[in-house]
Amino acid sequence: VGAMQSVNDLAETQCFVVMPDHLHWLMQLQGETDVSGVVQKLKSISTKALRRSGYCGTDPVWQRGFHDHALRSEESILDIARYIVANPLRAGLVESSAEYSLWDAKWI
């Protein structure tokens, strides 16, 4: 919990969805933080937790790098959030968001 707090100190999560092979995470950076630092921290914390649990052994958890997109002023944050949490529907994993538990949005 303390480790995740350090990520929360760097960025406020607006919404996320964990897909079988990737993560979508809409965040608002805090202070002078940069995206690379936040992503590195999240990858580090989650990898350590998975290794402690015995889930992944020594196999890589994350791919190198990441793709980011800064919202433009004309983009609606709620539209982007809806798009993110609907990923499991578009991927055909579920027929309703209620069937998929690996997501959250601060507006819900």
Secondary structure, 3 states (H helix, E strand, C coil): CHHHHHHHHHEEEEEEEECCCCEEEEEEECCCCCHHHHHHHHHHHHHHHHHHHCCCCCCCCCCCCCCCCCCCCCCCHHHHHHHHHCHHHHCCCCCCHHHCCCEEECCC
